Structures are given as structure tokens and as C-alpha cells.
Amino acid sequence: MSNSPIDVVLIGGGIMSATLGALIQRVQPDWTIRLYENLGEVAQESSNPWNNAGTGHAALCELNYMPQAPDGSVDPAKAISINEQFQLSRQFWASLVASGDLPEPHTFINSTPHMTFVRGRDNVRYLRKRYEALKDQPLFSDMEYTEDPAVLGEWTPLLTKKRNAKQRIAATRAASGTDVDFGALTRALVDNLSNRGASIALNHRVRSIKRTRDGLWRLKVRHEVGHTPHEVTARFVFVGAGGGALHLLQKAGIPEIKGFGGFPISGQFLRTSDPKIVAQHQAKVYGKAAVGAPPMSVPHLDTRVVDGEASLLFGPYAGFSPKFLKTGSWWDLPGSVRPGNLIPMLAVAKDNFDLIKYLVGELLAGRATKLKALQEFMPTAKSEDWELITAGQRVQVMKKDDKRGGVLQFGTEVISSADGSIAGLLGASPGASTAVPIMLDVLKRCFPEQYEGWVPTLTKLIPTMGRTLNDRPAEAEKVMAATAKTLQLTR
């Protein structure tokens, strides 16, 4: 490998690095790019389809984006914001499909109605309020609502078959929802990166990142096959290593990472590929999280299409593991403790005892308990039809807080150095679904001098970049129809 500085080094072979690489190649095609992935394939951690829900998060069905306030009101602002972000991702993917840089869209995205399903009088009342707040919003205009078991049975029979007729239920349905195989999408993006001249180094682990005297970054890298070490220098580094990002940003020594910690949450899903069961359910159905449960533990019964085969996935069942990656080390959590983040981490532990108790309870839950949770969605579920699979690790952000010492943040956060020469992403959901707007933010933060010159190219790829759709109904309908046609979606 050459000793010349690489313009852009991407660490981690997931959807974030792949998206950033794709954007950079189009705005600055003369820059050299190298992607390092410590496993033998890309998209094996959080981007792997069996490690995530693949929902195509557009806030159509996820209740945690519209919590009920103490006064009983619901505010659609965050749900609208998430949907706006997903529209940017859709536009970018559609542009790459149209140019032939991504394969047939059905290989990574498919129309799958998004539904929300609740039980009990109070939850029904809340869901009705949520529907009333969203139904007139242009980005949610296809949303339907029902409290009628017969209608719900037409939408997806598995939710109503053999259900207690006296139970109060309600559901919303948005036909514009999607199922996204982020593993397939990541692989396609990385293949295109390689075809356009980027270097893809699999089985290569970045061991350390240090600033050089001339302002570059020196990376010590080890080939995992044979443990051969080498060094490279880079002008810009993006750490898109999922749960591994915190360690590497800490090793880089940038002051912006001080005070940040990671709270790992593990998970499992029940899965069935029985054609008779799968045929009765074409939707992603989200419920309401249990008291004390983290947002990413909202139960959902999902249609998944992976490598052309449809399955149903239910979960996630949350748990705790100190690993920051599914293939990580048991020392990941203790190894991340620093003097600067110890107080925030202790504050989070003190203030989130109920969450820790919940995660331990989930970890100790047996198969019968897991099946019972599934049967609350699907009363006819039988244990022998479902297999238990291990999901990916989620590392939630812990950060300093002046009032409380530290807070646990559910979401994603971009960390970048003052000079913009290194950046990384911490956190989880909505993550992959909003990869495009998150990586646009990285470009704007880290390349302020070049960014304005890149805007025309970016706008061709993402026509509504920089403006919103929900307050422009006619444009929203036009843009969604255009991306739906290119991506072969229903809406």
C-alpha cells in the first residue's frame, strides 16, 4: 500500500460509511477513499438485516417519536422531522437506481404497510389522538385508523384470529411504509464504491488513530488474517464503526469526545419462515413499549424480505451485554471508561435503575415468557413455528449534563473535531433509515469550505435537500410519487 496520504478513510463497513463514501465520490470524484472493515464481509453488524428491524423509519408506526405529554396532548413535530429525513434517503437511493449505480430496487427495498397496534382503553384513546394529529399532515396523508376488529383482520389476519372479542383494540395503517434490507443496500453501495475506484480493505482492524505534526491522521492497522501490521495517513477520517466508534474516537484523543460514554443493549428476535404463516401478514406492526423499556425495545411483528425470501420477525427482546459489537469483547464497556466520562456514566446508572432492572428481567426471561409477548400480538402463535435469533448490539449515547451529571440519549449523534478532520457517529435508532441526512450533516460540518460548491451536485441527487416537504403538499406528493416509481413502491 502506498505511503501517500489517503484523502478519506472510512472505518467500518456499514450503511453509514457506505453512504458517506457514495456522497463524497459524487461531489469530489478525484479524492482517494479507503474503507476498513475488521470482518470478512461488510454489513455484518447493525446493518445486517437480521440485526435490525429494517423498518425504513419514517415515523409512520413508531410511537416513541410521538409520546403523550403529561397533559394528554401529542405533538407531531418529531414524527414529521423523522419522515422528512427518510424522504431524503429515498431520493438519494432513487437517484442511484436511476443512474444504474444501485441494482434493482426490490433487492433492498419493498413496499410494506406500516401499522401501529394497541390494546386497552387508554392506549386506544392515545392512538386516536395520534392519528388525529397526523392524518392531515401531507407526509402522513395515507394513514388510516380503525377500532373495528373486522377491518383490522382484513389488514392483517394474524392480529385478530382467536383474539378475545371483549378486548379494546385499535390500529393505524400507512400503505406507504417500506421494508429495507440495509445489508443488501450496504453491499451494493460498497460494490459501487469499489467500481468507482475506492479501496475496500476487509479483515483489517484499525488499532489506533493519532494526530501527526502536520495535521494528518496516522492509523495503525492490522490485517486480521496473519496479523500483519501497517500504517497509513489520512486527511479525513470517518468512524462509522457502530458500537466500535466510541473506542476509536477516544483513541484519537479529540476533546469533543470527552464526557461521552456508551450504554450497550443486546437483543433477540423470534423468526419464522413458514410460508403459511408469512402469507397471512404483510405489514410491520409496532406496539407500545413496556413501562421502563428503552425505545428500541418497542415490540413489533414485521414482514422482512431478505435475499428475496419473506419471513416474519417479532421482538426485540432486550437484554444487557457489555459488548459494544455483536462480535465485540466482554471488555468493551469497562474499557470505555475514562476520567472524563465516569461521572456521566455513574449519573446515568443512578437515574436509570428501572431501565437496568428491566434489561436484567428481559435477559432472564425464558422462552415461554418470550412466546407470551408474541401471543399478545398474534394469539395463534405456537412455539414450534418460531426460532430465536440474536440481534445486533445497540450502544446508546451517555453524555454530560450540567444539571444531572449525565443523561442517556436515545438517538444518534455526530461527533466531529473542531477542524473537521475527523468525525464519527454514536448511537442507534433511527440510524440507518436516516443515513443520508446524517451524512449530509457530516459533509457540511467537516468540509465547510467545499460544501457550498458541492450543493448543486447534491441537489441533483437529493432534489429537496435543504427544504422541507410537509409544508408543501403539492411538492410532497410529486416527490414521493417520483421516488416511488423509481424504487417500484406503492407510494
ZIJOLIN-V665415 format. One record per backbone hydrogen bond with DSSP energy under -0.5 kcal/mol. NH is the residue of the N-H (numbers start at 1). CO is the residue of the C=O. If there is no record, write none. Layout:
nh;co
NH;CO
NH;CO
//
This chain:
nh;co
6;233
8;32
9;236
10;8
10;34
11;9
11;238
12;10
12;36
14;12
18;14
19;15
20;16
21;17
22;18
23;19
24;20
25;21
26;22
27;23
28;24
31;28
34;8
35;199
36;10
37;201
43;13
48;45
51;48
52;48
52;49
63;61
65;62
66;63
69;73
72;69
75;67
76;74
79;65
80;76
81;77
82;78
83;79
84;80
85;81
86;82
87;83
88;84
89;85
90;86
91;87
92;88
93;89
94;90
95;91
96;92
97;93
98;94
99;95
100;97
101;96
102;96
107;104
108;105
109;105
110;179
112;177
114;174
115;113
115;284
116;172
117;286
118;170
120;168
124;120
125;121
126;122
127;123
128;124
129;125
130;126
131;127
132;128
133;129
134;130
134;131
135;131
137;134
138;470
140;137
141;138
143;140
144;173
146;171
149;147
152;148
153;149
154;150
155;151
156;152
158;280
159;156
160;157
161;157
163;160
167;164
170;118
171;146
172;116
173;144
174;114
175;142
177;174
178;55
179;110
180;54
181;108
182;180
185;181
186;182
187;183
188;184
189;185
190;186
191;187
192;188
193;189
194;190
195;191
196;192
197;194
198;193
199;33
200;198
201;35
201;199
202;200
203;37
203;39
204;37
204;201
205;222
206;204
207;205
207;220
208;220
210;218
212;216
215;212
217;234
218;210
219;217
219;232
220;208
221;219
221;230
222;205
223;228
224;203
224;222
225;203
226;224
227;223
228;223
229;227
230;221
232;219
234;217
235;6
236;7
237;421
238;9
239;423
240;11
240;238
244;241
245;242
248;244
249;245
250;246
251;247
252;248
253;249
253;250
254;249
257;254
258;255
260;257
261;398
263;396
264;262
265;394
266;319
268;317
269;389
270;314
271;387
272;312
277;274
278;274
279;275
280;277
281;278
283;281
284;113
285;283
285;301
286;115
286;284
287;299
293;290
297;294
298;295
300;315
301;285
302;300
302;313
303;283
304;311
306;304
306;309
309;306
311;304
312;272
313;302
314;270
315;300
316;268
317;268
318;316
319;266
328;325
332;329
333;322
335;331
336;332
336;333
337;334
341;338
342;338
343;339
345;341
346;342
347;343
348;344
349;345
350;346
351;347
352;348
353;350
356;352
357;353
358;354
359;355
360;356
361;357
362;358
363;359
364;360
365;361
365;362
370;366
371;367
372;368
373;369
374;370
375;371
376;372
377;373
377;374
378;374
379;377
381;378
385;382
386;383
387;271
389;269
389;387
391;267
392;51
394;265
396;263
396;394
397;409
398;261
399;407
401;405
405;401
407;399
409;397
409;407
410;408
411;409
413;426
415;424
417;422
420;417
423;237
424;415
425;239
426;413
427;395
428;411
431;428
433;430
434;431
435;432
438;434
439;435
440;436
441;437
442;438
443;439
444;440
445;441
446;442
447;443
451;447
452;448
453;450
454;450
454;451
455;451
458;454
459;455
460;456
461;457
462;458
465;462
467;464
472;469
476;472
477;473
478;474
479;475
480;476
481;477
482;478
483;479
484;480
485;481
486;482
487;483
488;484
488;485
489;484
//
